[in-house]
């Protein structure tokens, strides 16, 4: 449930946890980190999400709205310290002007604001499965989210880690098909 990498990476370093399921591996500070390694699970497009009643979600499919019109809608921002690339992308589009300084996922601050029918937020296809009343807006964000299992490098070949990685790959493949 962390929206930044700071705490989960600390927990890996302290050996409190052996693995962390991360939905923003492309944001991690360094792929060549000696302590941990990312076991890839999937690459998914970053989506701009809204309630199904949002005017941009119900507009006729004439293509993507003009960037100026996106600035007219409140859009939740991501924590700068954890997902700086995604936040920069949203800002270039004139979005992410409702900061959410969340360290951890909080449904009342990250999901429930979309229930107003006006607010937007970035997300993944999995968010749409959990929230059937939401829609992905037809706005190409041109950013792929990399899902992965972040593990201590010395545990990568251990059977429990390999079994967890395989089970997660199977679940993701099934969920996306």
N, C-alpha and C positions, 0 to 999 in steps of 0.2 A: 503493500500500500504506500510505499514511499514515492514521492514525486521528484525527489532529487537523489543523487547517488551517494551523497556524503555518508549518511548513517549506514546503509547496507554495506558499503565498502569498508567502513570502520569495523562492522560486525564480522565481516570476512577476515579482516586483518587480525582481529582479536580472537579468532577461532570460535566465536559464539555461534556462528552459522557456517555451514559447509557450502551452501548454494543460495543464490538469489535469483528469482525469476524477474527479469527486467524487460520492460517494454520500450526502453529508449537506449539500447546499447550503442547506437550511433552517437550518443551524447557523452559516453563515458570518457573520462579524461585521457586515457592512454591505452591503446591496444597492446602495447609491448610491456605492460606492467608485469614485473617479475612475480608478484604474489598471486594474481588471479588471471583467469582466462575465460573468454566468452564461448560457450557452446551454442552456436546458432540454432534457432528454431524456425523463424520465419521472417520475411520482410513484407511489410504491409504499408499501403499508402496512408499517409496522414490525411485525415478527413476533417472538414469543418462541419460540426454537428449542430443541429437545431431541433426544437420541438416540431412535430409534423404540422402544427398550426402556424408556424412562422411564415410570414409572407414570402420569404425567399425560397422556402421549401414547397410552397403551394403555387408559386408562379409557374406559368407555362414554360415548358422546356425549350426556351429560345437560346440556350447556352448560358454561360456564366454571367452573373451580374457584373456591372461595371465596378471597378475597385472603389470609386467614390461612394457608391451606395453601400458598400460593406462598412464603411466608416460610420454610417448612421446607426449601426446596431451595436449594443454592448457585447463585448467579446471577452471571455475570461482569459487571463494571461497565465502563463506557466511560471514556476519559480525560476528566477534568473540563474541562481546558483546550480541548478540541476539540469535544465533543458535549454541552454542558451541558444542553440541553433534553431530549435523550433520557435522559440520566442522571437528571435530576430526575423525569421520568415514571416511570422504573423504581423510583426510590426511593419515590415516592408509593405504588407497588404493593407496597412492602416487598422489592424486589429490588435487584440490583446491590450485594450486600454482599460480593462477592469482587472487590476492586479489581484491575484490570489496567492498570497505568500504562504502557501501550504507546504509543509515538509512532508506530511502524510495525507493520503486520500481521505477526504471528508465528504460524504454524500451530500450534506446540507450546503456545502460551499462549492462543490465541483459538479454535481449532477442536478440538484434541485433548482438552481437558477434557470435552467433551460425550460422549466415548467411555466415560466411567465410568457412563453410564446414569442419572446423578443431576443433573448440572450443566445449567443453562439459560444461554442468552445471547440478546441481541437480534440480529436479522438481517433479511435480505430474501429474497425468493423466489429470487434468484440463488444464495444459500447452499444452498438445498435442491437446486438443480440440480447443484451441485458435490459435495454430500454426500447421496447418495440414501438413506443410513441415518438421516437426520434427519427430524423432523416439526415442523411449526408447531403449537404448542399452541392450543386454541380459546379464546384469551384476547385480546379486543380491546384493543389498546394505544392506539387512537385517536391515532395519530401517523403522518403520511405522511412518508416519506423522499423527498427531492427529488434525483434524479440529474441531473447537469448537467456540461457541459464549461465549465470556468472558463478564460477566455482574457484576454489583455491586450486592453483595450478598443480600442486602435488597430489590432488585427489581426482584429477580428471579421469584417470583410467580405473578408478575403484568401481567395483560392480554396483554398489548402491547409486553412485552418481550416474553411471551409464544407464542403469535401469530407470532412474528418474528422467534423464534426458530422453530416452526412448519413449517413455510413457507420455511425456509432455509433447513430443513430436507427434505421436499418434493422436492425442487429444486435439491438438491444433489442426492437424490435417483433417480430422473428422469434423471439427467445428467450422472449418472454412469451406467444406465441400457441400 
